[in-house]
Every structure is written in C-alpha cells, then in structure tokens.
Amino acid sequence: MAERVVESGSNNGGDAEKSLKEKGNDNRAAAFLSLVKLSKALADAETTIKLNPQWEKGYFRKGSVLEAMEKYDDALAAFEMALQYNPQSAEVSRKIKRLGQLQKEKQRAQELESLRSNVNMAKHLDSFKSELSANYGAEEGWKEMFSFLVETMETAVKAWHETSKVDTRVYFLLDKEKTQTDKFAPAVNIDKAFESPHTHSNCFTYLRQYAEESFSKAACLVTSKSSISYPQVWKGQGSRKWKLGQNDGIFVQFESPSIRNVWFIPSSKEKGQTLCRDPQALDIGAHEILPRIFKEVSKSSVRDRLLTRRDMGGAASTPRSTGGDDVSVEEYLIATFVGEKSFPLASDVWNKLLELPLRSRWPRDRVHQACQLFDQDIQNFVMRSLLSFIGSTEVSPNSYVLHQELLNFMVVAMSTQLLSGPSPGPKDANPFLDAAMAQEKSIVCMAVRRLLLNYISRNHTPNAKTYLYSDGDSPGILERVGSAAATFVLLPLNYLVNNTGDGSKYPLAESSLHVLLILIHYQKSILSDESMTDKSDDSATSESVSKVHVFSSGNTFTKALANARDVEFDRSDLEGNAYSGPHVRIPFASLFDTLCISLLMGNNAIWQYRCLSDEGAVLLLYSLLQGNSYFKEYVLVRTDMDTMLMPILETLYNASRRTSSNQIYMMLIVLLILSQDSSFNSSIHKMILPSVPWYKEHLLHQTSLGSLMVIILIRTVQHNLSKLRDVYLQTTCLATLANMAPHAHHLSAYASQRLVSLFYMLSRKYNKLSDLTGDKLQSIKISLSGEDDSVSEDLAAELQIFTDFLRLVLDILNAILTYALPRNPEIVYAIMHRQEVFQPFKNHPRFHELVENIYTVLDFFNSRMDTQRSDREWSVQKVLQFIIDNCRSWRGEGMKMFTQLHFSYEQESHPEEFFIPYVWQLALSRCGFSFNPDAINLFPVPHQVEEQIEDGKGDEVEEGEEKKVKELIEQRIVFDP
C-alpha cells in the first residue's frame, strides 16, 4: 500500500528568549484548562499577556479558555491577536475558522427565527398587485382582494411553521352586502378533495355552486403538496415541467372572475426547524390544482383552449426497423461519416443507424479511412469534445441519458489501462487518458466541477425516454453511436452490455465518481536517459553508460481537485497567496453531506452491495483530505463530525464479515489524516453519543465519540492480528491512537479496559515469539546447519515488529498519563485493575523506561489507597471515586517526560501502483458492463460467467439465470483490432 507513517517530536515549550515566569504562567494556564478550572486558567492567561504582550502563546491560551467558556466573540478577538503576532500559525488560523463557523451557525439560527416569526408575503406579490390594479378600476376593490390573498398566505405559512402542516381549505372573500353570513361561512374544508379524480370532480362542482350562491368576490385554495394524490401537477413534462424540487410545501391558488393565479411556497428543514421559502408563481394553465371556480368574464377562454390543444399534441413515434441489407447500410453510414455534411436528428442517417443489428461489424479498412480524415489525432478530438460537453452542459431530464452514455464511453475509452500490468510502465499505451491530461486547464476545471456536481446532486434516472435512448431491451441511437465510436478506438476487449436493469439508484452520480477517480489517479510513466562516461582504473578506454530514470508526469485533474474552493469562500489562502488561473468552485457543505450520506447508505444497503456502494465515497474523501487543504480545513471546523465518523466506524466494526482489506485501509488512513489535527482530537472527546445500537459486544451509553473511536481502532487491531496480519494496517491504527492520546478527555471505562487488554494481548504474542526465537537459535547452534536460517530470520523480524507495537502501546498509555491523567480516571482504574500484566516488563531492557511511568502512577494511587484501607471491601464505584478525588492532587511528580509522538501520513513516490488497480476494480464492479477477463492484466479477474457456460452446469442454474446469461452472450460486441 502506498503510504508511510512519519513520526516526529512536537515543540511543546516556548521560545528560548521567553522568561521562565512567562512560560510558567502559560503552562499553568494550560494545566488549569485541562482540569476545567476555567477562571484560574483565564487569570493566568491574562497574566501571561501582561508579562509579554507580544507573545502569541498568551493570546492563544486566552482564546482557548474563552472558547471553553463559550464566549466566542471574546475568544475570536484573542485568537486574532495571536495571529497578528504569528501570522504563520496554522493552528490559530484553524481556531479562527472554527469560531467563525460557530458564529455563522449562531447568526443563521437567529436569521431563521426572524424569518419564521416575521412573515411578510406582500413584498413577494408586486406583479400580482399590478395585475389586480389593471383589471379592477376601483381602488378599494383590488386592495380588498390583495389583502385577502396576503392574509390567507400569511396565516397558512404561520401554521406551517408551527405544525408543519396546513388544513386543506378554500377561503372565500364574501360580499358584505349580498352574502347571507348565517348560511355561508368564509372557509370550506375540502380535506378529501384530492384523494381521487372522482372526489376532485365532486368538490369542484360543489365549490363552483358555493361561490355563485354566496356572492363571493374571490376565493383562495390552500393545501399542502403531500396531501394531493390527484392531480399531481408537479409530475408533468414540457411546459408542465416542475422546477421546484421534491420537498413538501404549500399550494395557494387564487380565483376571481377575471384573474387566476397559483403559487407554490417551498418548505425545507434547517437547523431542525421548518422554514417556508419565498412563494413561487406558477403557470396556472399547467399547474392548476382546481379548475376555474368563477364564471369567466374575460376573453381568455380561447387562449386556454389553444393551450390545452397544444399540450395534448402527440410525441414523435419511434422509428421501426424496416429490414434491408445490413452490409449496404453500413457502407452507406460510413460514407456519410467520412463526408463533411452534418445531419439533424430527423435525418435518415440516424434512422438507418437505429435499424442496424447490435452484432454488426464495421469494415476495418473503412474505419481506418474515416480515422485518417480527422485533422487532428482522434483521441485528442474525442476527449476535448467529451470534456467540453460534460463541463459546459447542465444535466437535465433531456440531457441526463446523454451524459450517462458519454461517461460510459469515457470508461471504455480509458480502459486501455486494463491491458497494463499492476505496475505502470513507460511502454503502456493510454491514448485517451493522455489526451485528457493534455487539455487546457479551463476545460479540465469545468469537467471536474461537473463530475463533482453530478455526484453531489444524485439525480434519479428520468422516466421519460425518447427514441434517442434505450427503451427496455431495445437499444437506442446513442447506444449504437457509442458502439460505432468504440469500434473506432479498436480496443482489444469484449464489451459486455448489461441491460438487466439492476444497479444503482443514482447511475449518473456513480459514473461521474468513477470517471473522476480514474482521471485523478492516472499517472503517465516517462522514460529519460542520461548518458555518463565510465572510466576504470585498469583500462584506458572509456565506456558510455546510459542511466535510465522513470518518473510520473503531472496530472492536471489531480491539481484541479487539489485547488478546488468552496463557493462560499472566494479569497486567498491562509498565507495570503491568491490562486491564479481558473479553479473549481463547488459547495463544500453539499459535498460533505453527500459523502456522509454515501457512507451511511453503504451501511444500510443490502449486504452484498454494501461495500460497493461506499468504497468510492471513501476513496473520494481520502483524495480530498490528502490533496485539498481547503476541504480538509473545512471538515476540521465542522461541528457535526459524527455524521462522517459514525458510518466509517460502523464499517470498521463490521469489517470482519464483509469489508475488503483495501477499504479498511483507506478508512484508517482517513482517520489518521484527521487525527493529525489537535483540535479534531479534542473535539471528538467532547461529542457525546446517547447510544451506539450497532455495537453488540457491550452496551455503549453516553459514550464520547473519541472513546468509540478508540474502541473501534483497538478492535480493528485485534481483527488484523487474527485475520489479515498486515503490518501497515496495524501501524496506521496505533499511529492514530498515539495522535489522539494526549488529548483524551473522560475516556470511557470500556475504552480504557480495551486499551489495557490490547497491551496484554500483544505482550502474550511477544512472549510467545521470544520463546520460539530463543528455542530456534539454540537448535541451530546444536545442529550447526544453515537449513533453519530463513525461519529464524522470519521469527526475528516478526519479534521486532511486535516489539515496536508493544512500545507504541506503552507510548500511548504514557501520553495519556503524562498529559491527560486528571481528565481520565477510568484509565487509571483500568491500569490498577490489571497491573500484573505490566510486571514482566518492569525490568525488561527494551521496555523498562516506558513502564517506569506506569509504576509511578501505580505507586501514587496504591500508597494512598493503602492509607485508607479498612475492614470492609472496596467496591468498583468506591475505588473509582477514590481515584477521581486523588486525581485533583496529582501533580505528575516523578514522571519522566518523553517526546510527544506525532504521526503523519505521507504517500509513497508511486502510489498509482495501488490506486489504479483499486479504482478500476471499483469502476468495473458498478459500471453495468464488463470486459473480456482474458485481456485484463491490471488485476486478476474471476471468470464467473465463462466458467458457468463452459462447464455446462445447467441443472445448477435456475431457469431465469440461464435466460439472463444467454441474453448477455447475444449482446456481446467484439472489438477486434
């Protein structure tokens, strides 16, 4: 796996020039902060600032204390002062961003409350007011109607804010002089009106009669979208197309003898509260909820009839195959393609193409002739056109399937990577990928943006299809054009089309993600020769030696993703360097939410598809955190980190049953990258989870997110020791725990017990290996033979690995005891409860200095417990309370201070050797079509379909499966070079 974990010591002290008194006050402020004595911590921080007003550490400590006191405005001012004196501090910048996010959320919550309480519909109805004024000459007449509509709308919105529902009613503006108020009410409940066409028709008839008999001037219908079963006016196409999303909301339809209007007030949930948005005017002819209630007095009926007649117009019928000679048709199409004329969709060319059988083969010589007529190389022409179209064209119901087909074609065109071996070399030919890398930065940025937006939007496949697209088992024009284009490429692969209909609910989102992952992880190997002269001492002749270097060229798509910015922040980076040139701008908030939803869906999907549905999301999350510092900073300042971490931790918890080792590894690297940030390590321990229902071994109630993360990482280590035995995976888990250790806060009892148990398990394995190694060395000395040398070396290497693991676990315990003991009484209890497991290592030459601190803590608490022993027994609660009480008097006397460990993740020099095969396995598992497994060299492929056919196991396959396999064989298109 392409990674290195780099260890470094952290700088915990101040500069050498700072006085001891300044540092003493600062360190004491930090100690009080860790003991949650905030008033004393603030006082010491203020003293530090008075002693040296230009030392940023004092302002930073003051800001941290004020943040803990939830005085965010004052904390922000302190951090900004710290940044003035140390503008290069990334930690201070992150603190400022985090507080800015908290302020922004608080401000947004206030804005929401203001919007909910101050409802003003009149300001959104200016055009309607003008229409009323033009139609009704008397000022009082139109003003009365306008007030009637505004009052009705505002009443409905206020009710919706309170209860998230409205009563389905029609309100009438009664004539004060003519209406018999004892007989006619100003509102009629019609809650059953929209259940069916029958109830809808009966209600309309009644309302029309009611309006006439009550002498009403106007009427106003109010109903929620969710209460309408008929007519569902938001499901139309063409002029009836709905553009206001799928959320619920309120329909308001105004009726009068001369004016009819309809509005939709969308509703959404934000910060846990319901909020109505601005009313959106709709076309009454396309989206009316009820037919006309009042008799018409204008001349608009003719227009209404014309609109109705136009809307009832028929769609073009699908052309049918008329037979004919396939060879002559192919020759005709080739002749048209090599010409310069373009053809509209109604042209006979496309009809002829539609009529071709799917198994048709194009003449090779004519294909080469067509290729030679391009002014530029075909791969550059194709990729430029594809990326330009994808990047510049919005996805709509009319273009959705075209986008999907183009992405499928890109997968086919880029699949030349499948022919290469696991290690990319300079001789690998990937013309279409190379052409994509050579495109202008603006085209690349547009394409990356569109692929990310497709993934974020997660649009469903539109139901309506025209003859351009596939219809059931019948392929459409675009599919046949795609087949012809793929033949142009002359790929030596078999393209197996899968039309079974199985797969993702969001095919465009998945295809966009796979194409993006393929592009950003591609690396072209380049060979360079350097000649040098080699002269030997015993020869007068010189020989020219060629020195070969293999290196990877730059990837423009990787750079575009790395420089992607949040749409809400278009400014320079932390160091003040503005990014020149085009760059990708996407909504980070939506991207974060989509990644979290994808991870969550992966855990809630059916078992056989779980891993497939979230591995791509994990890989994209890794790519963003590893390569894009802007997105990483955005994630670290989020206050809802649990939405991303909980699905990851659940997947790791279930890893022993179904998850691939690659997916486990990628998730662990994500956790390691996040744990490199101290604010992340602090915040996850402050986030309390009411329960963790998917964790079955132990009841986890009111557990911090940090404690859960410790539990899952330890469980992953245990699983790895028994199953995978991957040293890199083990190191990543322990490195993450080491980064978290100094920031542990109220570590749970169960997490503390698991940490001590981890040491015990590793110590048993170490002792066993140590005994085996000693016995093996003794037997080799006796036999005096070298047969067992390799076995002995393997044992020695494994012993060294477990020595490092044990030392790392002891480092983790030391970090908690040294920097966070007062905040973690449970870890002290767990060590005291199992103190015998540390005894064998007390005088061990490799571990004694690390175990020494543990025994310092044990001696401190054991001695105090001995002075308080009585005849009665100590219960668990009494011992724990005793530890909590004595933690307050703990001063860390006698503790040996070790360099605080900090691990960071770094990619190796050639990460593509891991990522390229991994990305292609993900893409092929979900793309809906496959390739000839005999032609794939990138990774091993099981021959499931072929073996099933060749073995003739007809009795073992159900009848439906046999039919499916047969259909797949018939739909195979062979691309022969």
N, C-alpha and C positions, 0 to 999 in steps of 0.2 A: 504494500500500500504506500502511496506517495505521501509520506509525511515524516516530520521529525519533531520531537518534543524537546525544546531548548530550555535548559534550566539556567536561571540567573539569580543573583542575590539582589535584594531590594535595598534602597537607600532610606533608612528609617530616621536617621539623625538629621540635624540641621547643618548649615554650612559651618566651616571651621571657625569663621570670624565671629559667629554669634556667641554671646556671653552665656556662661553656664546658667545664669539666672533666667535668661530668656528661654532657653531650652527646657529648664526645669519647670517653668510655668506652663509652657506649651505641652510638655509630656504629662504634667499633672492634669491639665485640661482634658487631654485625651483619655487619661485614666478615669476621671470623673464622668466623662461622656460614656465610656464603656460600662461604668457602674450605674448609669442612668441617673446620676446626680447632676441634673442639668443646670441648676442655679449656680452651683460651685464651679462647674465647667465653664459657664459663661463668664463668671467673675475672673477666673484665671486667664481666659482668652483675652478679656479686656485689659488685664494687667500686662500680658504679653505685648499687646499693641502699644500700650503706653511706654513700655521699655524700649521698643524699637518700632516706630510707626511705619517703617518702610520694609518690614519683613512680612512677606506674603503669608507665611505659615500661621501667624496670629489671626489674620483675617479669615483664612480658610477654616481654622478651628472654630472661630466665632460663627461663621456661616453654618458649619456642621451642627453646632449646638442649637442655633436658631431654627434650623431645618427640623431637628428632632423635636423642638418645642412647637412646630407647625406655624412659626412666624415667617411665612415665606417671603414677604416683601422685604423684611429686615435681612433675612438670610441672603436674598439675591443681591442686596446692596453690599453686604460683606464680601460675597464671592466676587463681585465686580471690582471691588477694591483690591482683592487678591490678584485678580487678572491684570490689573494695572501694573502691579509690581513684578509680575511674572507672566508676561503675555504668551509664553510658550507652553504653559501648563495645560496639558490635555485633560487632566483630572478636574481642574477648576472649570474648564470650558464645558465638560460634561455635566458638572453640577449646575451650572447656569442654564444649560439646555433643559435639564430635568425640572428645575424650578420654573422655567419658562413654560414647560408643558403643564405643570400643575396649575400655574396661574391661568394659562389658556383654558384649561378644563373648568376651572372655577368661574372664569368670565363667561364661558359658553353656557354653563349651568344657569348663571344669572340671566343671560340673554334668553334662554329657553323659558325661564319662569316669567320674564317680562312678556315674551310673545304669547304665552299661554294665558296670562291674565289680562293683557291689553289687546283684545280682539277688535280690529278695525277693518271691516270689509269694504267700506265705501271707497277707500283710496284705490281699490283694485277694479272699480266698476265705472271708470270715467267714460269709456266708449259706450257702455250701455246707457249711461246718463244722457249722452249726446243723442243716442238713437231715440230715447224716450222723448226728449225735448223736441226733436224734429217731427215726431209723429203726433204729439199731443200739444196743441197750441196753448191751452190753458195751463198757466204755470203751476197752479195748485194740483191739477190733475196728475201731471207726470211726477211732481215732487212726492205726492202721496204714494204712488206706485214704487218710486225709488226707495222711499223709506220702508215700505212694506217688504221689499226684497232684502234690503240691508238688515233689517231686524230679524227676518227669518233666517238668513245666513248666519248671523252672529249667534243667535240662540242655538242653532244646530252645532256650530263649532264649539261653543262653551260646553254643551252637553257631551260632545265627543271628547273634549279634554278631561272631563270629569269621569266618564264611564267607558270611553272607547266605543260608544255606540250611539245611535240616534233612532228615535221612533220613526217608522215609515208613515208619513202623513202628507196630506195635501192641505195647505193653508189657503184660505180664500180672503180676498180683500172685498168685504161686503159693502153694499151701498147703504149708507146710514139712513137714507130717506125711504128707500123702497124695500129693503130686506126685512122680513119678519124674524127678528132676532130670537123670538121664543121658539121658532121652528127650525131655523138654520144656524148651526154653530160655525165659528170661524176656522175650524180644523176638522178633518175627517181622517180617521185611522184606516190605512189600507195595507196592513201588515201581511195579508195573504195574496196581494195583487200580483206578485211576481213569482209565484210558485210554478205556473204553467201558462201556456197560451190561452187556455180556457179561462182561468181566473183573471188573467190580464185583460182579456176582451170584455168580460163582465164588469170589471172595475171601471174600465174606460167609459163604458156606456152609462154606468151609474154617475160617474163624475161629471160627464157632459150634461146630464139631466140636472144634476145638483147645481152646477154653475148657472144654468139657464133659469131655474126656478128661484134661486136665491138672489138673482140680480147682481151677481159678483162682477167686479171690475177687472180683477186679475186673480190668478192662482199661482201657487208655488209648491212644487213637489220636493220633498226632502227624503232621501233614502240612502242607505249605505250600499256600497258596491257588493259587499259579501252577502247581502240579503236578497240579491237578484239572481234567480235561477233562469228567468226568461223576462225580457230579452237581454242577453249578454252582449251589449253593444261594443264592448272592448275587444271582441274577438274577430272583428271584420278585417278585410284586406282592401287594398287600393285606396280609394278616398275615405274608406271607413277605418283605415289603419289606426291603431291605438298607439300613442307615443308617450304615455304617462306611467309606464312601468307596471309591475304586478302588485304593488301594495294596495291595501284597502283604502277607502276614502268615502267622501260624501258626494252624491249627485244632487244638484239643485237645478230644477227645471222651472223656468218662469213662463207663464201662459197669460196672454191677453188677446183681445180680438184682433189686434194688428201687429203685435210683436211676440215672438217666441225665441227664447234663448235657453241654453243649457250650459252648466258649468260642472267641473269636477274639482273637488278640493282634496288633493292627495294627503294621506296621513303617513307618518313614519314614527319610529321609536328612536329616541335619542336620550342617552343617559338614564334609561329606564322609564322615560316619560313619553306619553303620546303627544305629538305635535302636528297640528294641521298646517299645511303649506298654503301658499297663495292660490286662490281659485283660478282655474284654467278654463277659458272659454272654449267650447266645442262647437262643431258644426251640427246644428240642430237637425239637418237633413240626414246626417249619417249616424248620429248618436242620441236620438230622442228616446227617452225612457217610456213616455206615454204619447199617443197620438194627440192631435190637436183637440183641446177641450172646448174652446170657444169657437163659435161660428166665425169664419174668416170675413174680414171686411176690406182687405186689400186685394191687389191683383197678383199676389204671389203664387196662386194655385197652379197657374200654367208652368211657372218655373219649377214648382215642386214635382209636377208630373214629368217634366223633362228630366229632372234629376233621377227620379225613380226609374224611368225608361233607360237612362244611361247606365245606372247601377245594375240593371238586370241584363245588360249585354253579355253575350257568351264569350268564353275564352277560346283561344285558338286550339283546335283539336290536334292531338299527337299524330304525326305522320306515321303511316303504316308501311311495312315492308312490302314492296311490290315484286320481289324476286329479281331475277336477272342474272347475268353472268358476272360473278364476283371478280374475275381477273380483269375484265374490261372496266369495271367500276373502279378498281384500284388504280389501273393505269390512268383513267380519267382524273382521279383525285390527285395523283402525283403530278400530272401535267398542270393542274390548276395551282398546286402548291409552289411549283418552281416558277410560275409566272409572277408578274408584278401586280396583278389586279387583286383588290380586296373584295370580300363578299359579305353582304349583310346576312343577318340570321335567317331571313326568308329565302335566301338563295338555294338553288337546287343542290349546290355543293354539300351543304350540311345535311340535307335530306339523304343524299347518296351515302354520305359517311354514316348516317344513322342506320342505313339498311345493311351495312357490311356485317357479316358474321363475326363473332368475337374472336374466332380462331384464325382469322385471315392473316396471311404473311405478306409483307411488303417486299417487292423485288429489291435485292440488295444493291444492284447497280444503279437503280433509280433513286434509292435513298442516298447513296454517295453523291449522285449528281445534284440532288436537292441541297445537300450539305455544302457542296462546293460553291453554290451560288450566293451564300451569305458573304457580305462584305467583310465581316469580322468573324473571329472564331465563334463557333456556335455556342460553346459553353458560356462565354462572356455575354453574348447577346441574350441567351436564355436567362441567366441568373440576374442580369441587370433588369430585364423586363419583369421577372418574378418579384424581386425585392422591391422594385419601384411600385409595382401594383399593390403588393401587400402593404407596404408602408404608407401609401398615399390614399388608399381606398377604404372608406369606412365599411364595417361589417353591418349588413342589413339583411332582412329576410330575403331580399332579391339577390344579394351577393354572397350569402352565407356559404352555400354549397360550392360556389366557385372558389372562395377562399380555402375551403376544406380540400378541394381537388388539387389546388395549386400546392398546398402544403404536403399532400400525399406525393405529388410529383417531385417535390424537393427531397423528400425522404428517399425516393427511388433514385434520383439523380446523385445524391450524396452517398448512396450505398456502396460506392466503389471501395469505401473503407473496409467493407466486409471481406474483400479479397485479400487484404493485407494481413500479415501476421500480427501477433499480440504486441510486438514492439515495432512501431512505425519506423520506416527507413527512408533514405533519400530516393530509392527507386520506386516507391509507391506512387501510383498514378491516381490522383483525385481531381480531375479537371474542373468539375463543377464547384467543389469546395474551394479550390484555388481561385477560381473566378469570383466566387463570393467574397473572398478575402481581399480581392483587388478592387472592389467597388469603392466609390467615393464615400467619404465619412458621412456626408449628409444622407445618402441612401441607406447606409448601414444603421445610422441612428434612427431613422424613420422605421426601418424594418424591426429593429429591436424593440422600439416603443410599441409598435402594433402587436408584436408577438406577446409582449407582457400585458398589454391591454386586453387581448383576446383571452389570456389566461385569467386575468382578474374578472372579466365580465362573465365568463362561464355561461354563455348563451346556449339555450337549447336548440336542437336542430329544428328549423321551421317545418311546419306540417305541409304547407303548400309547395308543390313541385311542378315545374313546367317540363316540357319535353326536352329541355336542355339537360336535365339531370336524370339520375337513375330513378326508376319508378318500380319498386319492388324488385323482382328478379330481372327486369328489363333494363339494360344499361342505356344511359342517355348519351347525348352528343359529347359532352365534356369527357365522359369516361373513355369514349372511343378516340377523341383527340389526344387524351393522355396516353392511350396505348400507342398511338402513332408517334407521339413525341418520345415516348420511352424507347421505341424502336430506333428512332434517330440516334439515341445515346449508344445503342448497340451494347448494352450491358450483358455480360455473360452469365446472367442469372435467370431463374424462373420466377416469374411474378405471379403469386397465387392470390387471386382476388377472393375475399371473404364477404359474401353478401347475406350472411345468416341473420344479420340484424343485432347480434349480440355486441356488447361493448359498453363504452362509457355513456353516461347521460350527457356529457359535455365533450363531444368529439373534437370540436374546433379548439377548445381550451387545451385538451391533451396534445393534439397535434402541434399546436403552437409551442407548447412547453418542450416537446421532444425535439422539434426543429431548432429551437433556441439552444437547448443543451448540446445538440450535435455541433452547432456552429461555434459556441463559446469554448468548447473543449478541443477543438481541432488544432493541431499543431503540424506544420509542414516541416519535415526534416530537410535540411540543406547541407550539402557536402562542400567543404572548402579544402583546397590543397595549399600547403605551404612548403616550398622547397628549401632544403638546407643542405650544406656541404659537410660531409663527414670525413675527417682525415684521421687515420690510425697511425700510431707511432711507428709500427713496423712496416709500413707501406708508404711509398712515395706518391701513390696515386690517390686521387680524391674521388669520392663517390657521391652523387647527388641523391638524396633521400627525400621522398615525398611524405610529408606529415599530414594526415587526414583528420579534419575536425568535423564532427556532426553537431549541428545546433538547430534550435527551433526558431522559425521566423515569428514575427509578431502577429497577433490575432486582433483584427480590427473590431470584431464583435465582442471579444473579451474586454477590450478597452472601452467600448461604448457602454457595456453593462457596468464596468467599474466606475465610470464617470456619471452614471445616471443620478439625477437630482429629484428631490421631492417637488411637486408642483407648487407647494405652499411656501417653499424657500428657494428663491432665485437670487442667490447672493454669493459672495466669495467664501472660501473655506476658512477654517479656524486660523490659519496662518496669514490670512488676508490675500491669498493668491486667487485671482479671478481666473476661471477656466475659459480659455479662448476656443472659438470654433463652435460648431453645433454639438449639442449634447441631448441625451434622452431626459425627458421630464415626465414623470409618472407619479400618481398619488401613492405615496409610501403607506398611508393608512389603509387604503384599499388592498394594496399588495400584501401587507402584513395580515389583514383579516382573511384574505383568500388563502394564504399559506396555512394559517391556523385552521381554517375550515377544511382544507385538503387533508391535513394531518388528522383532524378529528374524524373526517369521513373514512379515512383509511382504517381507523379503529372500529368504526361502526358498520363497515361494509361486510358482506358475506365472506366467510373465511378464506375461500380460495382466491379472492380478489383483493384482500386487504393489503398485502404487501405491494401489489402492483399499483394500487390507487394512490399511495402516498410516497413511494420512493422518489418519484420525480419531484415532488414538492420538497422533500428533504434535500435533494441534490441542488435544487434552485436556491433554497435557503442557505445551504453551505456556500454556494458560489457567491451569493450576495454578501454574506457575513465575511467571507475570506477576502473578496476582491473590492467591495464597495464600502469605503469608510463612512460615507454619508448614511447609507442604510443601516450599517452597524450601530452608529451613534443614535439613529432614530429608534432602533429596537431597544437599546440600553436605557433610554429615557422613558420608555413606555411604563405606565403604572399597572398594566394588566398582563405582566409577563406570564402568568399562569395559563393564559389561553394558548400560548405556544408551547410551554414546557410540559403541560399535563399530557397532551397526546404523545409527545416524544417519550415521556417516562412510562406511559402505559404500554407503548410499543416495546420498549426495552424490557418491561416486566413480562410481557408475553413472548419474548424473543426465543425462549427455549422450545416453543412449539411450532413456530411458522416463519420467523423472520430470517432473511438471508444475512450472512455474516457481513456483507458489504453494507447493507442498510444499517445494521447495528453500529458498524464502524463510523459511518457518516454522521449518525445521530450523536455518537460520543464526541466526535470532532466538533460538532456544533456546540455541545455543552462545554467543551474545553475552550473554544474561542470566547464564549460568553464569560466563562469563569476568569478570563484574563483581566476583567474589569472589576475593581474593588467595589464600586457602587452596586453592581449586579450581585456580588456575593453578599453584600449587606442587605439589600432589599428583599432577596428571596427568603431570608430568615424572618422577616417582619410580615410576610404574607401568610396568613393562617387559613388552612383548608378545613372546612367543617367536617368533611369525611372524604374517604377515598374508596368508593364502593368496589372498584375493580381489583383492589389488593386483598387477596383472600387469606394469606397466611396469618395475618394479625389485624385486629381492629384498630384502624388509624382514625382517631377522633381528635379534632382541634390540633392538627399537626401542621407545622410550618412547611412551606414549600421547600425550604432548604433541607429540612430533616428528611422529607420524602426523597429528595434528590440524592442525599447520602445513602439512604436505604436502597434505592434502585441501583446506584452505582456499585455498591457492595454486592448486591445480588447478581449483577452482571459479571463482576469479577469471579464469583463462585461458579456461575454458569460457564464462563470461559475456561476455568481450570478443569472442569469436568468434561466439557464437550469440544470446544474449538481449539483451546491451547494456543492462542495467538498472543505472542509476546507484545506486539504493538498495541493490540486492543487492551491488554492488561495495563500497559504503561499509560495509555490515554485515560483510563478510568482513575488510576491512582494519582496521575498528574492533576486531574480536575479536582479530586478530593483535597489534594495538597493546596491548590489555589484557594479553595473555599475555607480551609481550616482556620486561618487567623481571624476570619470574620464570622465564625459560628456564633449563633445567638439563640439561647434556650433550645439547644439540641434535644430532641425528644428522648425519652428513656429507651424506646425501641431502637432508634438510630444509634444511640450510644452503645447499647448492647451488641448491635450488629458490627460496630467498628472494632470492639474488643474481640468479638468472635472471629472477625477476619484475621486479626493478628494470630489468634490461636490456630486457625486452620492453616495459615501459611507457615507457622512455626512447626507444626506437625509434618508438613510436606518437606520443610527444610531439614529437620532432624532425620527423616527417613532417607533423603538423598545423601545427607552427610554420612550416615552409616553405610549406605550402599557404596559410596565413593571410597570410603576407607577400606571396606572389605575388598573391593575390586583392586585397589592399589596393592594391598597385601598379597592377593592371589597372583598378581603379575610379578611381584618380586620373587615369589616362591617358584613359579614356573619358568621365569627368565625367558619368556617368549613374548613376541610382539603382537600376538593374534588379537589380544583384547585392548590394544592401544586405542582404537577408534571408539570402542564402547566406553572406555574410561574418559576419553576426551568429551564425549557427549554428556556423560554424567557430571563432569566437572563444569561444563558450560551451563547445564541446567541448574546446578547448585549455585553458580554465580548469579544466575537470573533470579532465583528465589532469595538469595542474599540481598540483592538490590531491592526486591519487592518488600522484604521484611524491614529493611532500613527506611524505605519510603513510608510504610505504615507507621513506624515509630516517629518519623519526622512529622507526620500528620497529627499524631497524638501530642507530640511536643509543642507543635504550633498552637493547638487548642489550649493546652495547659499554660503555655507561656503568655499568649496574647489575649485569651478569652476565657480563662478559668472562672472568674466571678459570674459570668453570664451563662455558664454551662455546668450546673451542679450535677446533672444526670451523668455526664461523662466521668466525673469524679466517683460517683456511686458505682458505675459500671466497672471502673478500674479497681476499686476497692473490693467489689464483689468477686472479681476474677483475678486477684492479684497474684495467685500462684502461677499463672501462665507466663508471667514475666521473670520468675525466679531463675529458670535455666539460662537466661541471657544476661543476668546481673553482672557476671564476671567474664562473659564471653568477649574475646578480643575484638570481634567485629561489631559488637552491639553495645558494649558496656557504657560508652559515653552517652548513647541515646536513651538507654534505660535509666541512667542516673537521675534525670529529671523526674521520671515517673516515680521513683522511690523517694525523692524529695517531697513530692506531693503526698505520697502514701504515709510517710513518716509524720508529716504535719497533721494530717487528719486522724491517723491512728493514735498518735500521742494524746490528742485532745479527747478522743473517744475513750481512751483508757482512763483518763482522769474522771470521766463522768459515768463509768460503768456502775451498774447496780445489780442487785439480785434478779430483777425482772429482765425479761428478754427484750431485745431491740427489734421492733417491727420495721418493715420496709419504710413506712411513712415517717417513723421517728428518726431513722438513720438519714433519710433524705432531708428532713427538716434540720437535723443537726449539721449536715453538710452546707445547706443554704445559709444557716446562721454563721458558720465559721468562714464561709466564703467572703463575708464582709470584712473579716480581719486578715484575710490573705494579702500579703504584700510581695510575694514572689521571692522571698529571701532564700538564698542558696541555689536558685535556678540558674543553670548555665545557659547563656544566650547564644543560640545558633543563628547563622544567617538565614533569614526568612526565605523559603523556597518560592520561586515563581516560575511556572512553566508556561511556555507559549507554543503555539502551533505554527509550523512552517512547512510549506510544500517542498518536496524534493525537486531536483533540477528537471526531471522528466515525469511530471505527474500524468501526462497523457497515456502512459503505458497502463495505468489503472483506469482512468476516466473514460477513454474512448471505447474499450470493450464494454464497460459498465453501462454507459449511456446507450449504446446500441442494443444491448440486451433489454433495457427498459423500453426503448422505442419499438422494437420488434414484438415485444410481448403485448403491446396495446394498440398497434397501428392498424389492425384489421386485415393485414395481408402479410405474407411471408415470402421467403426466398428459398431457392434450392439449397438445402443444407450442405450438399456436397461442394458447393462453391464458396462456402463461408470458411475463412481461415482465421478470422479475428478472435473467435471463441468457439468452443465445442458446442454443437447443436444436436439434441436428440432427434432421431428420425422417427417420430411417433406415427405420422400418417403413412409414410412409406413402408415402415415395418408392418403396420397393421394390414396394408394392402398386399404386400408380398407374401406374408405368412399365410394369407387366406383364412384368417380366423373369423369367418363369417358367423359361426354359431356363438362366438363370444361377444359380438357386437349387436346391439339392438337394431331393429329394423330401421328406426328413424336415423340412427347414426350412420348406417350403411348408405342410406339415401343421401345424407349430408356429405359423406366422403366422396360419393360418386359425383355429386354436383361440383364439388371442389375440383375434382380431376378434370371435368369437362370445361371448367372455366379457366384452366391454366393457360397462360400465354407464354410461349417460349421465346426468349430473346436470344437469338443465336448470332454471334458476331460474324 
